[in-house]
Amino acid sequence: MPGLYKRKRETKDWLTRYEAKYVVPEALCAEIRTFIKPFCKVDSHAAGNPPQYTITTLQLDTPDYALHHAKEFEAVNRFKLRVRTYGSIGSSPVFPEVKAKLENTVIKNRVAITFEQWSPQCVYALELPESLNTGRQIHDFLQFRRLVWETQARPVALIRYRRESYVGETDHYARVTMDRKLEYQMTDSWDDFGRSGRWRSMDSTEAQGFGLSYSGVILELKTLAHVPIWIQEMVERFELKKCGNCKYSTAIWREGGFRGYPDASDFAEEVLGSI
């Protein structure tokens, strides 16, 4: 699938988005599918019943876990550095990505690099990957590389899950996704993507850490500044309660039971003191 997730318009990832996450029981998902059917179509990249695809994300962080702590302390302005791929490993491109949260909005910039070309040299060498052939692609990759260099970020953990995905049919931008079968593994590799490590489940009530009596599905609603009426009605009808959920931070705290929890960095302490 060499063309998987190739963007039709290079401007698409510049969109400023709003994201809301909820944890719902599996039994509620069927009702949600029925509710959104008049407003959404199946994501063209998903397959099966329900329509899903696999996401594998390499999470980067600083030596003192500053990006993790920025999320834990709910810093108003923060960002993530990650490298994402889809489907079976090697079947789609690799996407180095900067995902920033500025107050209540989300801005995500990323670029596609063929799986064969992706390596640690892409990050540390001065040369650019050959698959980057436009100014926009080069800009986004250099932004990713600059932040990696400046923060001394390195691979920390892999997150893998199945995403059920729908796209709004009548809205400029609206998405409904449901993530399940969450797994993680710790790593220091830029390009292994979990092929030689051990995956640990994050689906149990204990692992998710939400204090719920069930293993939740992560429901995410994504829109632009204007939230469609049907999404507002959906939140009200199912009495959805917004909650913060970071799969990477969940993995860090889950792994803390094996390796110990990371102390707050100087950066994170400064952020906490300013809130």
Secondary structure, 3 states (H helix, E strand, C coil): CCCCCCCCCCCHHHCEEEEEEEEECHHHHHHHHHHHCCCEEECCCCECCCCEEEEEEEEEECCCCHHHHHHHCCCCEEEEEEEEEECCCCCCCEEEEEEEEECCEEEEEECCECCCCCCHHHHHCCCCCCCCCCHHHHHHHHHHHHHHHHHCCEEEEEEEEEEEEEEECCCCCEEEEEEEEEEEEECCCCCCCCCCCCCEECCCHHHHCCCCCCCCEEEEEEECCCCCHHHHHHHHHCCCCCCCCCHHHHHHHHHHHHHCCCCCCHHHHHHHHHC
